[in-house]
Amino acid sequence: MAPLRRDEPDDDERGRALPAAALAPGVPAAADRAQALPEVLDRARAEGWGLLATLERLLAAEVEATEARRLASRLRFACPPAPWRIADFDFSAQPGVQESLIRELATLRFLDTAANLLFL
């Protein structure tokens, strides 16, 4: 057996490095599982779930949290404008805009009647 070089960790060091890698900033899923664990275990005990059903629920919670984080990141990086509503629009500042037409379009009734719209 060849002696270990100084830059290679021995088996004990490798075992200690795994938890640090699991809690790295790029892997937040462990925190999501930790938050969901008590609730899922309580429901599993109360409803008599098996091991696979319990693990499936834990993984589903992890997937939901991951998707929520991804959506939040995409929205943050997209820099959408402020969430304006039609009630916030100043129709008096834009005399060329017909308030009644805009409010009618906002009801989305044209979807029920399958009417075509042409925006110019």
DRENFI-274122 format. One record per atom (N, C-alpha, C): residue number from 1; residue in one letter; atom name; x, y, z. Coordinates in steps of 0.1 Angstrom, whole numbers. Layout:
site k: NUM | r: a | a: CA | c1: X | c2: Y | c3: Z
...
This chain:
site k: 1 | r: m | a: N | c1: 8 | c2: -12 | c3: 0
site k: 1 | r: m | a: CA | c1: 0 | c2: 0 | c3: 0
site k: 1 | r: m | a: C | c1: 9 | c2: 12 | c3: 0
site k: 2 | r: a | a: N | c1: 6 | c2: 22 | c3: -9
site k: 2 | r: a | a: CA | c1: 14 | c2: 34 | c3: -11
site k: 2 | r: a | a: C | c1: 10 | c2: 43 | c3: 1
site k: 3 | r: p | a: N | c1: 20 | c2: 50 | c3: 6
site k: 3 | r: p | a: CA | c1: 17 | c2: 60 | c3: 16
site k: 3 | r: p | a: C | c1: 8 | c2: 72 | c3: 11
site k: 4 | r: l | a: N | c1: 0 | c2: 77 | c3: 19
site k: 4 | r: l | a: CA | c1: -8 | c2: 88 | c3: 15
site k: 4 | r: l | a: C | c1: 0 | c2: 101 | c3: 13
site k: 5 | r: r | a: N | c1: -3 | c2: 108 | c3: 3
site k: 5 | r: r | a: CA | c1: 3 | c2: 121 | c3: 1
site k: 5 | r: r | a: C | c1: -3 | c2: 131 | c3: 10
site k: 6 | r: r | a: N | c1: 3 | c2: 141 | c3: 13
site k: 6 | r: r | a: CA | c1: -2 | c2: 151 | c3: 23
site k: 6 | r: r | a: C | c1: -15 | c2: 157 | c3: 18
site k: 7 | r: d | a: N | c1: -17 | c2: 159 | c3: 4
site k: 7 | r: d | a: CA | c1: -29 | c2: 166 | c3: -1
site k: 7 | r: d | a: C | c1: -41 | c2: 156 | c3: -2
site k: 8 | r: e | a: N | c1: -39 | c2: 143 | c3: 0
site k: 8 | r: e | a: CA | c1: -50 | c2: 134 | c3: 0
site k: 8 | r: e | a: C | c1: -55 | c2: 131 | c3: 14
site k: 9 | r: p | a: N | c1: -68 | c2: 133 | c3: 16
site k: 9 | r: p | a: CA | c1: -74 | c2: 131 | c3: 30
site k: 9 | r: p | a: C | c1: -75 | c2: 116 | c3: 32
site k: 10 | r: d | a: N | c1: -73 | c2: 112 | c3: 45
site k: 10 | r: d | a: CA | c1: -75 | c2: 98 | c3: 48
site k: 10 | r: d | a: C | c1: -90 | c2: 95 | c3: 50
site k: 11 | r: d | a: N | c1: -93 | c2: 83 | c3: 53
site k: 11 | r: d | a: CA | c1: -107 | c2: 79 | c3: 54
site k: 11 | r: d | a: C | c1: -115 | c2: 87 | c3: 64
site k: 12 | r: d | a: N | c1: -108 | c2: 90 | c3: 76
site k: 12 | r: d | a: CA | c1: -115 | c2: 97 | c3: 86
site k: 12 | r: d | a: C | c1: -118 | c2: 112 | c3: 82
site k: 13 | r: e | a: N | c1: -108 | c2: 118 | c3: 75
site k: 13 | r: e | a: CA | c1: -111 | c2: 131 | c3: 70
site k: 13 | r: e | a: C | c1: -122 | c2: 132 | c3: 59
site k: 14 | r: r | a: N | c1: -122 | c2: 121 | c3: 51
site k: 14 | r: r | a: CA | c1: -133 | c2: 121 | c3: 41
site k: 14 | r: r | a: C | c1: -147 | c2: 120 | c3: 48
site k: 15 | r: g | a: N | c1: -148 | c2: 112 | c3: 58
site k: 15 | r: g | a: CA | c1: -160 | c2: 111 | c3: 65
site k: 15 | r: g | a: C | c1: -165 | c2: 124 | c3: 71
site k: 16 | r: r | a: N | c1: -155 | c2: 132 | c3: 77
site k: 16 | r: r | a: CA | c1: -159 | c2: 145 | c3: 83
site k: 16 | r: r | a: C | c1: -162 | c2: 155 | c3: 72
site k: 17 | r: a | a: N | c1: -157 | c2: 153 | c3: 60
site k: 17 | r: a | a: CA | c1: -159 | c2: 163 | c3: 49
site k: 17 | r: a | a: C | c1: -173 | c2: 162 | c3: 43
site k: 18 | r: l | a: N | c1: -180 | c2: 150 | c3: 44
site k: 18 | r: l | a: CA | c1: -193 | c2: 149 | c3: 38
site k: 18 | r: l | a: C | c1: -204 | c2: 158 | c3: 44
site k: 19 | r: p | a: N | c1: -205 | c2: 159 | c3: 57
site k: 19 | r: p | a: CA | c1: -216 | c2: 168 | c3: 62
site k: 19 | r: p | a: C | c1: -213 | c2: 182 | c3: 58
site k: 20 | r: a | a: N | c1: -201 | c2: 187 | c3: 58
site k: 20 | r: a | a: CA | c1: -198 | c2: 200 | c3: 53
site k: 20 | r: a | a: C | c1: -202 | c2: 202 | c3: 39
site k: 21 | r: a | a: N | c1: -200 | c2: 193 | c3: 30
site k: 21 | r: a | a: CA | c1: -204 | c2: 194 | c3: 17
site k: 21 | r: a | a: C | c1: -219 | c2: 194 | c3: 15
site k: 22 | r: a | a: N | c1: -226 | c2: 186 | c3: 24
site k: 22 | r: a | a: CA | c1: -241 | c2: 186 | c3: 23
site k: 22 | r: a | a: C | c1: -247 | c2: 199 | c3: 28
site k: 23 | r: l | a: N | c1: -240 | c2: 206 | c3: 36
site k: 23 | r: l | a: CA | c1: -245 | c2: 219 | c3: 41
site k: 23 | r: l | a: C | c1: -239 | c2: 231 | c3: 34
site k: 24 | r: a | a: N | c1: -233 | c2: 229 | c3: 22
site k: 24 | r: a | a: CA | c1: -227 | c2: 239 | c3: 15
site k: 24 | r: a | a: C | c1: -238 | c2: 249 | c3: 10
site k: 25 | r: p | a: N | c1: -234 | c2: 262 | c3: 7
site k: 25 | r: p | a: CA | c1: -244 | c2: 272 | c3: 3
site k: 25 | r: p | a: C | c1: -252 | c2: 268 | c3: -9
site k: 26 | r: g | a: N | c1: -246 | c2: 260 | c3: -18
site k: 26 | r: g | a: CA | c1: -252 | c2: 256 | c3: -30
site k: 26 | r: g | a: C | c1: -262 | c2: 245 | c3: -29
site k: 27 | r: v | a: N | c1: -263 | c2: 239 | c3: -17
site k: 27 | r: v | a: CA | c1: -272 | c2: 228 | c3: -15
site k: 27 | r: v | a: C | c1: -282 | c2: 231 | c3: -3
site k: 28 | r: p | a: N | c1: -292 | c2: 240 | c3: -5
site k: 28 | r: p | a: CA | c1: -301 | c2: 243 | c3: 7
site k: 28 | r: p | a: C | c1: -312 | c2: 233 | c3: 9
site k: 29 | r: a | a: N | c1: -312 | c2: 222 | c3: 2
site k: 29 | r: a | a: CA | c1: -323 | c2: 212 | c3: 3
site k: 29 | r: a | a: C | c1: -323 | c2: 206 | c3: 17
site k: 30 | r: a | a: N | c1: -312 | c2: 205 | c3: 24
site k: 30 | r: a | a: CA | c1: -312 | c2: 199 | c3: 37
site k: 30 | r: a | a: C | c1: -320 | c2: 207 | c3: 47
site k: 31 | r: a | a: N | c1: -320 | c2: 220 | c3: 46
site k: 31 | r: a | a: CA | c1: -328 | c2: 228 | c3: 55
site k: 31 | r: a | a: C | c1: -342 | c2: 227 | c3: 52
site k: 32 | r: d | a: N | c1: -346 | c2: 225 | c3: 39
site k: 32 | r: d | a: CA | c1: -360 | c2: 223 | c3: 35
site k: 32 | r: d | a: C | c1: -365 | c2: 210 | c3: 41
site k: 33 | r: r | a: N | c1: -357 | c2: 199 | c3: 41
site k: 33 | r: r | a: CA | c1: -361 | c2: 187 | c3: 46
site k: 33 | r: r | a: C | c1: -363 | c2: 188 | c3: 62
site k: 34 | r: a | a: N | c1: -354 | c2: 195 | c3: 68
site k: 34 | r: a | a: CA | c1: -354 | c2: 197 | c3: 82
site k: 34 | r: a | a: C | c1: -367 | c2: 204 | c3: 87
site k: 35 | r: q | a: N | c1: -371 | c2: 214 | c3: 79
site k: 35 | r: q | a: CA | c1: -383 | c2: 221 | c3: 82
site k: 35 | r: q | a: C | c1: -396 | c2: 213 | c3: 80
site k: 36 | r: a | a: N | c1: -396 | c2: 204 | c3: 70
site k: 36 | r: a | a: CA | c1: -408 | c2: 196 | c3: 67
site k: 36 | r: a | a: C | c1: -408 | c2: 184 | c3: 75
site k: 37 | r: l | a: N | c1: -397 | c2: 179 | c3: 81
site k: 37 | r: l | a: CA | c1: -397 | c2: 166 | c3: 88
site k: 37 | r: l | a: C | c1: -407 | c2: 165 | c3: 99
site k: 38 | r: p | a: N | c1: -408 | c2: 174 | c3: 109
site k: 38 | r: p | a: CA | c1: -417 | c2: 171 | c3: 120
site k: 38 | r: p | a: C | c1: -432 | c2: 170 | c3: 115
site k: 39 | r: e | a: N | c1: -436 | c2: 179 | c3: 106
site k: 39 | r: e | a: CA | c1: -450 | c2: 178 | c3: 101
site k: 39 | r: e | a: C | c1: -453 | c2: 165 | c3: 94
site k: 40 | r: v | a: N | c1: -443 | c2: 161 | c3: 85
site k: 40 | r: v | a: CA | c1: -445 | c2: 149 | c3: 78
site k: 40 | r: v | a: C | c1: -445 | c2: 137 | c3: 87
site k: 41 | r: l | a: N | c1: -436 | c2: 136 | c3: 97
site k: 41 | r: l | a: CA | c1: -436 | c2: 125 | c3: 106
site k: 41 | r: l | a: C | c1: -449 | c2: 124 | c3: 114
site k: 42 | r: d | a: N | c1: -454 | c2: 136 | c3: 119
site k: 42 | r: d | a: CA | c1: -466 | c2: 136 | c3: 126
site k: 42 | r: d | a: C | c1: -478 | c2: 130 | c3: 118
site k: 43 | r: r | a: N | c1: -479 | c2: 135 | c3: 105
site k: 43 | r: r | a: CA | c1: -489 | c2: 130 | c3: 96
site k: 43 | r: r | a: C | c1: -488 | c2: 115 | c3: 93
site k: 44 | r: a | a: N | c1: -475 | c2: 111 | c3: 92
site k: 44 | r: a | a: CA | c1: -473 | c2: 97 | c3: 88
site k: 44 | r: a | a: C | c1: -477 | c2: 88 | c3: 100
site k: 45 | r: r | a: N | c1: -474 | c2: 93 | c3: 112
site k: 45 | r: r | a: CA | c1: -478 | c2: 85 | c3: 124
site k: 45 | r: r | a: C | c1: -493 | c2: 85 | c3: 126
site k: 46 | r: a | a: N | c1: -500 | c2: 96 | c3: 124
site k: 46 | r: a | a: CA | c1: -514 | c2: 97 | c3: 125
site k: 46 | r: a | a: C | c1: -522 | c2: 89 | c3: 115
site k: 47 | r: e | a: N | c1: -517 | c2: 90 | c3: 102
site k: 47 | r: e | a: CA | c1: -524 | c2: 83 | c3: 91
site k: 47 | r: e | a: C | c1: -519 | c2: 70 | c3: 88
site k: 48 | r: g | a: N | c1: -508 | c2: 65 | c3: 95
site k: 48 | r: g | a: CA | c1: -503 | c2: 52 | c3: 93
site k: 48 | r: g | a: C | c1: -496 | c2: 50 | c3: 80
site k: 49 | r: w | a: N | c1: -488 | c2: 60 | c3: 75
site k: 49 | r: w | a: CA | c1: -481 | c2: 58 | c3: 62
site k: 49 | r: w | a: C | c1: -470 | c2: 49 | c3: 64
site k: 50 | r: g | a: N | c1: -466 | c2: 42 | c3: 53
site k: 50 | r: g | a: CA | c1: -454 | c2: 34 | c3: 53
site k: 50 | r: g | a: C | c1: -442 | c2: 42 | c3: 51
site k: 51 | r: l | a: N | c1: -430 | c2: 36 | c3: 51
site k: 51 | r: l | a: CA | c1: -418 | c2: 43 | c3: 49
site k: 51 | r: l | a: C | c1: -417 | c2: 50 | c3: 35
site k: 52 | r: l | a: N | c1: -421 | c2: 43 | c3: 25
site k: 52 | r: l | a: CA | c1: -420 | c2: 49 | c3: 11
site k: 52 | r: l | a: C | c1: -429 | c2: 61 | c3: 10
site k: 53 | r: a | a: N | c1: -441 | c2: 60 | c3: 15
site k: 53 | r: a | a: CA | c1: -450 | c2: 71 | c3: 14
site k: 53 | r: a | a: C | c1: -445 | c2: 83 | c3: 22
site k: 54 | r: t | a: N | c1: -439 | c2: 81 | c3: 34
site k: 54 | r: t | a: CA | c1: -433 | c2: 91 | c3: 42
site k: 54 | r: t | a: C | c1: -421 | c2: 98 | c3: 34
site k: 55 | r: l | a: N | c1: -413 | c2: 90 | c3: 28
site k: 55 | r: l | a: CA | c1: -401 | c2: 95 | c3: 21
site k: 55 | r: l | a: C | c1: -406 | c2: 103 | c3: 9
site k: 56 | r: e | a: N | c1: -417 | c2: 98 | c3: 2
site k: 56 | r: e | a: CA | c1: -422 | c2: 105 | c3: -9
site k: 56 | r: e | a: C | c1: -427 | c2: 118 | c3: -5
site k: 57 | r: r | a: N | c1: -434 | c2: 120 | c3: 6
site k: 57 | r: r | a: CA | c1: -439 | c2: 133 | c3: 11
site k: 57 | r: r | a: C | c1: -427 | c2: 142 | c3: 14
site k: 58 | r: l | a: N | c1: -417 | c2: 137 | c3: 20
site k: 58 | r: l | a: CA | c1: -405 | c2: 145 | c3: 23
site k: 58 | r: l | a: C | c1: -398 | c2: 150 | c3: 10
site k: 59 | r: l | a: N | c1: -397 | c2: 142 | c3: 1
site k: 59 | r: l | a: CA | c1: -391 | c2: 146 | c3: -12
site k: 59 | r: l | a: C | c1: -400 | c2: 156 | c3: -19
site k: 60 | r: a | a: N | c1: -413 | c2: 154 | c3: -18
site k: 60 | r: a | a: CA | c1: -422 | c2: 163 | c3: -25
site k: 60 | r: a | a: C | c1: -421 | c2: 177 | c3: -18
site k: 61 | r: a | a: N | c1: -419 | c2: 178 | c3: -5
site k: 61 | r: a | a: CA | c1: -417 | c2: 190 | c3: 2
site k: 61 | r: a | a: C | c1: -404 | c2: 197 | c3: -3
site k: 62 | r: e | a: N | c1: -394 | c2: 189 | c3: -5
site k: 62 | r: e | a: CA | c1: -381 | c2: 194 | c3: -10
site k: 62 | r: e | a: C | c1: -382 | c2: 199 | c3: -24
site k: 63 | r: v | a: N | c1: -389 | c2: 192 | c3: -32
site k: 63 | r: v | a: CA | c1: -391 | c2: 196 | c3: -46
site k: 63 | r: v | a: C | c1: -399 | c2: 210 | c3: -47
site k: 64 | r: e | a: N | c1: -410 | c2: 211 | c3: -39
site k: 64 | r: e | a: CA | c1: -417 | c2: 223 | c3: -38
site k: 64 | r: e | a: C | c1: -409 | c2: 235 | c3: -34
site k: 65 | r: a | a: N | c1: -401 | c2: 232 | c3: -23
site k: 65 | r: a | a: CA | c1: -392 | c2: 243 | c3: -18
site k: 65 | r: a | a: C | c1: -382 | c2: 247 | c3: -29
site k: 66 | r: t | a: N | c1: -377 | c2: 237 | c3: -36
site k: 66 | r: t | a: CA | c1: -367 | c2: 240 | c3: -46
site k: 66 | r: t | a: C | c1: -373 | c2: 248 | c3: -57
site k: 67 | r: e | a: N | c1: -385 | c2: 244 | c3: -62
site k: 67 | r: e | a: CA | c1: -392 | c2: 252 | c3: -72
site k: 67 | r: e | a: C | c1: -395 | c2: 266 | c3: -68
site k: 68 | r: a | a: N | c1: -399 | c2: 268 | c3: -55
site k: 68 | r: a | a: CA | c1: -402 | c2: 281 | c3: -50
site k: 68 | r: a | a: C | c1: -390 | c2: 290 | c3: -50
site k: 69 | r: r | a: N | c1: -378 | c2: 284 | c3: -46
site k: 69 | r: r | a: CA | c1: -366 | c2: 291 | c3: -46
site k: 69 | r: r | a: C | c1: -362 | c2: 295 | c3: -60
site k: 70 | r: r | a: N | c1: -364 | c2: 286 | c3: -70
site k: 70 | r: r | a: CA | c1: -360 | c2: 289 | c3: -84
site k: 70 | r: r | a: C | c1: -369 | c2: 300 | c3: -89
site k: 71 | r: l | a: N | c1: -382 | c2: 300 | c3: -86
site k: 71 | r: l | a: CA | c1: -391 | c2: 310 | c3: -91
site k: 71 | r: l | a: C | c1: -387 | c2: 324 | c3: -85
site k: 72 | r: a | a: N | c1: -384 | c2: 324 | c3: -72
site k: 72 | r: a | a: CA | c1: -380 | c2: 336 | c3: -65
site k: 72 | r: a | a: C | c1: -367 | c2: 342 | c3: -72
site k: 73 | r: s | a: N | c1: -358 | c2: 333 | c3: -75
site k: 73 | r: s | a: CA | c1: -345 | c2: 337 | c3: -81
site k: 73 | r: s | a: C | c1: -348 | c2: 343 | c3: -95
site k: 74 | r: r | a: N | c1: -356 | c2: 336 | c3: -103
site k: 74 | r: r | a: CA | c1: -359 | c2: 341 | c3: -116
site k: 74 | r: r | a: C | c1: -366 | c2: 354 | c3: -116
site k: 75 | r: l | a: N | c1: -375 | c2: 356 | c3: -106
site k: 75 | r: l | a: CA | c1: -382 | c2: 369 | c3: -105
site k: 75 | r: l | a: C | c1: -372 | c2: 380 | c3: -101
site k: 76 | r: r | a: N | c1: -363 | c2: 376 | c3: -92
site k: 76 | r: r | a: CA | c1: -354 | c2: 386 | c3: -87
site k: 76 | r: r | a: C | c1: -344 | c2: 390 | c3: -98
site k: 77 | r: f | a: N | c1: -340 | c2: 381 | c3: -106
site k: 77 | r: f | a: CA | c1: -330 | c2: 384 | c3: -117
site k: 77 | r: f | a: C | c1: -337 | c2: 390 | c3: -129
site k: 78 | r: a | a: N | c1: -351 | c2: 388 | c3: -131
site k: 78 | r: a | a: CA | c1: -358 | c2: 394 | c3: -142
site k: 78 | r: a | a: C | c1: -361 | c2: 408 | c3: -140
site k: 79 | r: c | a: N | c1: -360 | c2: 413 | c3: -127
site k: 79 | r: c | a: CA | c1: -363 | c2: 427 | c3: -124
site k: 79 | r: c | a: C | c1: -376 | c2: 432 | c3: -130
site k: 80 | r: p | a: N | c1: -387 | c2: 426 | c3: -128
site k: 80 | r: p | a: CA | c1: -400 | c2: 430 | c3: -133
site k: 80 | r: p | a: C | c1: -403 | c2: 444 | c3: -128
site k: 81 | r: p | a: N | c1: -411 | c2: 452 | c3: -135
site k: 81 | r: p | a: CA | c1: -415 | c2: 465 | c3: -129
site k: 81 | r: p | a: C | c1: -424 | c2: 463 | c3: -118
site k: 82 | r: a | a: N | c1: -427 | c2: 474 | c3: -111
site k: 82 | r: a | a: CA | c1: -436 | c2: 474 | c3: -99
site k: 82 | r: a | a: C | c1: -449 | c2: 468 | c3: -103
site k: 83 | r: p | a: N | c1: -456 | c2: 461 | c3: -95
site k: 83 | r: p | a: CA | c1: -469 | c2: 455 | c3: -98
site k: 83 | r: p | a: C | c1: -480 | c2: 465 | c3: -99
site k: 84 | r: w | a: N | c1: -482 | c2: 471 | c3: -110
site k: 84 | r: w | a: CA | c1: -492 | c2: 481 | c3: -112
site k: 84 | r: w | a: C | c1: -506 | c2: 474 | c3: -115
site k: 85 | r: r | a: N | c1: -516 | c2: 481 | c3: -110
site k: 85 | r: r | a: CA | c1: -530 | c2: 476 | c3: -112
site k: 85 | r: r | a: C | c1: -537 | c2: 487 | c3: -121
site k: 86 | r: i | a: N | c1: -548 | c2: 483 | c3: -126
site k: 86 | r: i | a: CA | c1: -556 | c2: 492 | c3: -134
site k: 86 | r: i | a: C | c1: -561 | c2: 504 | c3: -125
site k: 87 | r: a | a: N | c1: -564 | c2: 501 | c3: -113
site k: 87 | r: a | a: CA | c1: -569 | c2: 511 | c3: -104
site k: 87 | r: a | a: C | c1: -558 | c2: 522 | c3: -101
site k: 88 | r: d | a: N | c1: -546 | c2: 518 | c3: -103
site k: 88 | r: d | a: CA | c1: -535 | c2: 528 | c3: -101
site k: 88 | r: d | a: C | c1: -532 | c2: 537 | c3: -113
site k: 89 | r: f | a: N | c1: -538 | c2: 533 | c3: -125
site k: 89 | r: f | a: CA | c1: -536 | c2: 541 | c3: -137
site k: 89 | r: f | a: C | c1: -543 | c2: 554 | c3: -137
site k: 90 | r: d | a: N | c1: -536 | c2: 565 | c3: -141
site k: 90 | r: d | a: CA | c1: -542 | c2: 578 | c3: -141
site k: 90 | r: d | a: C | c1: -547 | c2: 581 | c3: -156
site k: 91 | r: f | a: N | c1: -560 | c2: 578 | c3: -158
site k: 91 | r: f | a: CA | c1: -566 | c2: 580 | c3: -171
site k: 91 | r: f | a: C | c1: -566 | c2: 595 | c3: -175
site k: 92 | r: s | a: N | c1: -567 | c2: 604 | c3: -166
site k: 92 | r: s | a: CA | c1: -567 | c2: 618 | c3: -169
site k: 92 | r: s | a: C | c1: -554 | c2: 623 | c3: -175
site k: 93 | r: a | a: N | c1: -543 | c2: 616 | c3: -172
site k: 93 | r: a | a: CA | c1: -530 | c2: 620 | c3: -177
site k: 93 | r: a | a: C | c1: -528 | c2: 615 | c3: -192
site k: 94 | r: q | a: N | c1: -537 | c2: 605 | c3: -196
site k: 94 | r: q | a: CA | c1: -536 | c2: 599 | c3: -209
site k: 94 | r: q | a: C | c1: -550 | c2: 601 | c3: -216
site k: 95 | r: p | a: N | c1: -553 | c2: 612 | c3: -221
site k: 95 | r: p | a: CA | c1: -567 | c2: 614 | c3: -227
site k: 95 | r: p | a: C | c1: -570 | c2: 605 | c3: -239
site k: 96 | r: g | a: N | c1: -560 | c2: 600 | c3: -245
site k: 96 | r: g | a: CA | c1: -562 | c2: 591 | c3: -257
site k: 96 | r: g | a: C | c1: -566 | c2: 577 | c3: -253
site k: 97 | r: v | a: N | c1: -566 | c2: 574 | c3: -240
site k: 97 | r: v | a: CA | c1: -569 | c2: 560 | c3: -235
site k: 97 | r: v | a: C | c1: -584 | c2: 560 | c3: -231
site k: 98 | r: q | a: N | c1: -592 | c2: 552 | c3: -236
site k: 98 | r: q | a: CA | c1: -606 | c2: 551 | c3: -232
site k: 98 | r: q | a: C | c1: -607 | c2: 542 | c3: -219
site k: 99 | r: e | a: N | c1: -611 | c2: 549 | c3: -209
site k: 99 | r: e | a: CA | c1: -611 | c2: 542 | c3: -196
site k: 99 | r: e | a: C | c1: -622 | c2: 530 | c3: -196
site k: 100 | r: s | a: N | c1: -633 | c2: 533 | c3: -203
site k: 100 | r: s | a: CA | c1: -644 | c2: 523 | c3: -203
site k: 100 | r: s | a: C | c1: -639 | c2: 510 | c3: -211
site k: 101 | r: l | a: N | c1: -631 | c2: 512 | c3: -222
site k: 101 | r: l | a: CA | c1: -626 | c2: 501 | c3: -229
site k: 101 | r: l | a: C | c1: -616 | c2: 493 | c3: -221
site k: 102 | r: i | a: N | c1: -607 | c2: 500 | c3: -214
site k: 102 | r: i | a: CA | c1: -597 | c2: 493 | c3: -206
site k: 102 | r: i | a: C | c1: -603 | c2: 485 | c3: -195
site k: 103 | r: r | a: N | c1: -613 | c2: 491 | c3: -189
site k: 103 | r: r | a: CA | c1: -620 | c2: 484 | c3: -178
site k: 103 | r: r | a: C | c1: -628 | c2: 472 | c3: -183
site k: 104 | r: e | a: N | c1: -633 | c2: 473 | c3: -195
site k: 104 | r: e | a: CA | c1: -640 | c2: 462 | c3: -202
site k: 104 | r: e | a: C | c1: -631 | c2: 450 | c3: -205
site k: 105 | r: l | a: N | c1: -619 | c2: 454 | c3: -210
site k: 105 | r: l | a: CA | c1: -609 | c2: 444 | c3: -213
site k: 105 | r: l | a: C | c1: -604 | c2: 437 | c3: -201
site k: 106 | r: a | a: N | c1: -603 | c2: 444 | c3: -190
site k: 106 | r: a | a: CA | c1: -598 | c2: 439 | c3: -177
site k: 106 | r: a | a: C | c1: -608 | c2: 428 | c3: -172
site k: 107 | r: t | a: N | c1: -620 | c2: 428 | c3: -176
site k: 107 | r: t | a: CA | c1: -630 | c2: 418 | c3: -171
site k: 107 | r: t | a: C | c1: -627 | c2: 404 | c3: -177
site k: 108 | r: l | a: N | c1: -620 | c2: 405 | c3: -189
site k: 108 | r: l | a: CA | c1: -616 | c2: 392 | c3: -197
site k: 108 | r: l | a: C | c1: -629 | c2: 386 | c3: -202
site k: 109 | r: r | a: N | c1: -640 | c2: 393 | c3: -204
site k: 109 | r: r | a: CA | c1: -652 | c2: 387 | c3: -210
site k: 109 | r: r | a: C | c1: -649 | c2: 382 | c3: -224
site k: 110 | r: f | a: N | c1: -640 | c2: 388 | c3: -231
site k: 110 | r: f | a: CA | c1: -637 | c2: 384 | c3: -245
site k: 110 | r: f | a: C | c1: -632 | c2: 370 | c3: -245
site k: 111 | r: l | a: N | c1: -627 | c2: 364 | c3: -234
site k: 111 | r: l | a: CA | c1: -624 | c2: 350 | c3: -234
site k: 111 | r: l | a: C | c1: -636 | c2: 341 | c3: -235
site k: 112 | r: d | a: N | c1: -646 | c2: 345 | c3: -227
site k: 112 | r: d | a: CA | c1: -659 | c2: 337 | c3: -227
site k: 112 | r: d | a: C | c1: -666 | c2: 337 | c3: -241
site k: 113 | r: t | a: N | c1: -665 | c2: 348 | c3: -248
site k: 113 | r: t | a: CA | c1: -672 | c2: 349 | c3: -261
site k: 113 | r: t | a: C | c1: -663 | c2: 345 | c3: -272
site k: 114 | r: a | a: N | c1: -650 | c2: 342 | c3: -269
site k: 114 | r: a | a: CA | c1: -640 | c2: 338 | c3: -279
site k: 114 | r: a | a: C | c1: -639 | c2: 349 | c3: -290
site k: 115 | r: a | a: N | c1: -639 | c2: 361 | c3: -285
site k: 115 | r: a | a: CA | c1: -637 | c2: 373 | c3: -295
site k: 115 | r: a | a: C | c1: -622 | c2: 375 | c3: -297
site k: 116 | r: n | a: N | c1: -619 | c2: 379 | c3: -309
site k: 116 | r: n | a: CA | c1: -606 | c2: 382 | c3: -313
site k: 116 | r: n | a: C | c1: -602 | c2: 397 | c3: -309
site k: 117 | r: l | a: N | c1: -590 | c2: 399 | c3: -305
site k: 117 | r: l | a: CA | c1: -586 | c2: 412 | c3: -301
site k: 117 | r: l | a: C | c1: -574 | c2: 416 | c3: -310
site k: 118 | r: l | a: N | c1: -573 | c2: 428 | c3: -314
site k: 118 | r: l | a: CA | c1: -562 | c2: 433 | c3: -322
site k: 118 | r: l | a: C | c1: -556 | c2: 445 | c3: -315
site k: 119 | r: f | a: N | c1: -544 | c2: 444 | c3: -310
site k: 119 | r: f | a: CA | c1: -538 | c2: 455 | c3: -303
site k: 119 | r: f | a: C | c1: -528 | c2: 462 | c3: -312
site k: 120 | r: l | a: N | c1: -530 | c2: 475 | c3: -314
site k: 120 | r: l | a: CA | c1: -521 | c2: 482 | c3: -323
site k: 120 | r: l | a: C | c1: -512 | c2: 492 | c3: -315
